Amino acid sequence: MTIQRGFVVGAAIVALSFAFDHLLQKAEGADTADVRLQRLEDVEAIRTLLVRYGRELDKRDFAAYGALFAEDGSWKGGMGTATGPDAIAKMVAAGFERMAPALYTNSNHVMSSFDIAVDGDTATAWSRWTWVVVGADGKPETHRAGHYEDTLVRERGEWKFETRQAFTEINP
C-alpha cells in the first residue's frame, strides 16, 4: 500500500509540474505578446512624431514644432543648432523670416523611409525628407532633400526628439 501511495503521489507531482510548466509558458507568452504589442505601439507613435514634425513645420506652427522636442532636446542642421523646445522654435522661426515668403508659401515636407528601433524608453530613427515648393511655373519643385538621424526618448509618456540632425544631400 505504501508503494502504491508513493507512486500515486509521485504521479500527481509529475502531472502538476507539467500543468504548472504549461501555465508558466502561457504566462511568459502573454508577456512576450505584451512586449511585442508595446514595441509596435511605440514604433507607430514615433512614426506619427516624424510625420507631425513635417506637418507642424509646413503650418509654420513653431510652438507646436518645438514641443516635439524633449526638454533638453537638440536640433542641428542647415538653419543652425539649438537646444530646448523654445530655442528650437525660435531658431526655425528666424530661419523662415530670412526666406522670401514665396519660397515657402504652400510648400511641404515629405517624410519617408522610416527606420525605427525601440529599446525601452529610448529609440533611434533614420528617415528621408524632401522639401517641395511651388516652382516658377506653378508646378511642384524639389527645393532640397536629405535625411534625418534621430535619437528619441519617452518623456512623460510621450515620444520626443532627444537629438535630431538634418543632413542635406540635394540642394539645387
Summary of the structure (lengths in Angstrom):
residues: 172
radius of gyration: 26.1
end to end distance: 94.0
largest distance: 100.5
contacts: 468
relative contact order: 0.14
helix: 47%
strand: 39%
